[in-house]
Amino acid sequence: VVVIQSLGVVDGKPLSFAVSQFPADRFANLIPHVKELKSITGALARLGIHDYTRAFTRISAIAPTAELSRHLQIPHGRPILQTEGVDLDASGTPISTNLSQFAGDRIQLLVEPTN
């Protein structure tokens, strides 16, 4: 498994902490491309994944760990929003699992239906 962790910062404040996992047999060379491009989507395109879709996203409110509270610079115990998802390539094969955790008072999520 190839694991990429990232900390999203907006206006100097941590907004999110994310962990994405990719199958190593297919994406063994992903990390150098992500480091160069600073983009997972761009890195995937270099490796032949030019389009992908989200199979699902689960949104929850959870209590963060002490470590996550430090990453997000929030008081320990303050609830956060968490999203869990799976991305699929054009053939419907899973290419990643994603766990993103957001400082609840710094984020708004909008979910819209598609036709």
Secondary structure, DSSP 8 states (H G I E B T S, - for coil): -EEEEEEEEETTEEEEEEEEEE-HHHHTTHHHHHHHHS-HHHHHHHTT----EEEEEEEEEE---HHHHHHHT--TT--EEEEEEEEE-TTS-EEEEEEEEEEGGG---------
